[in-house]
Amino acid sequence: MPNCGRFHRRPNKAALVKLFFTGPVLKTELLVTMLEKHGIAAWQEFADPAAPDNGDLDRPANVWVPDADEARARELFFAERGDEL
């Protein structure tokens, strides 16, 4: 799988961040893109960075968001919606 530039370390180790989601790369790629479209600077890291990157779309990855944006991110993606079809 080509590296889309989203798998990297935290920009600032001292930054306050929260683990937002853990799941397969297939889902984390989409989630990071959607969070970025809402102005939330999310990024992802492989759950096991020592494991070889063999292109497995089911490989576990973590999505991180800045602490200040975590509540808004949860509201956007995990809140129950009354307007769903």
ZAMARGU-4260 file (C-alpha; in steps of 0.2 Angstrom, whole numbers, plus 5000, padded with zeros to 4 digits):
<rodrens>
0) 5000/5000/5000 | 5007/5017/4996 | 5011/5028/5010 | 4999/5043/5009 | 5009/5054/5021
5) 4997/5051/5035 | 5007/5039/5045 | 5019/5048/5056 | 5024/5053/5073 | 5015/5066/5083
10) 5021/5083/5077 | 5026/5088/5095 | 5029/5075/5108 | 5024/5088/5122 | 5007/5091/5113
15) 4992/5086/5122 | 4983/5073/5111 | 4970/5059/5113 | 4968/5042/5105 | 4953/5044/5095
20) 4951/5028/5086 | 4960/5011/5084 | 4955/5001/5069 | 4961/4994/5052 | 4971/5005/5040
25) 4956/5005/5028 | 4945/5014/5041 | 4958/5025/5049 | 4963/5033/5032 | 4945/5038/5029
30) 4943/5044/5046 | 4958/5055/5045 | 4953/5062/5029 | 4935/5066/5036 | 4942/5074/5051
35) 4954/5085/5041 | 4939/5091/5030 | 4931/5097/5047 | 4947/5107/5051 | 4953/5094/5064
40) 4972/5091/5062 | 4971/5072/5065 | 4985/5059/5061 | 4988/5041/5062 | 5001/5029/5067
45) 5003/5010/5065 | 4997/5002/5082 | 5013/4991/5080 | 5026/5002/5072 | 5039/4987/5072
50) 5028/4976/5061 | 5032/4976/5043 | 5022/4987/5031 | 5016/4974/5019 | 5001/4983/5012
55) 4989/4974/5023 | 4973/4985/5024 | 4968/4976/5040 | 4984/4981/5049 | 4979/4990/5065
60) 4982/5009/5066 | 4978/5023/5079 | 4970/5039/5075 | 4976/5054/5086 | 4968/5071/5088
65) 4973/5086/5098 | 4966/5087/5115 | 4957/5103/5111 | 4948/5095/5096 | 4943/5078/5104
70) 4926/5083/5110 | 4921/5090/5093 | 4928/5075/5084 | 4918/5064/5095 | 4902/5074/5092
75) 4905/5074/5073 | 4908/5055/5071 | 4900/5046/5086 | 4885/5056/5092 | 4868/5049/5088
80) 4859/5058/5075 | 4841/5061/5073 | 4842/5067/5055 | 4849/5051/5048 | 4839/5041/5035
</rodrens>
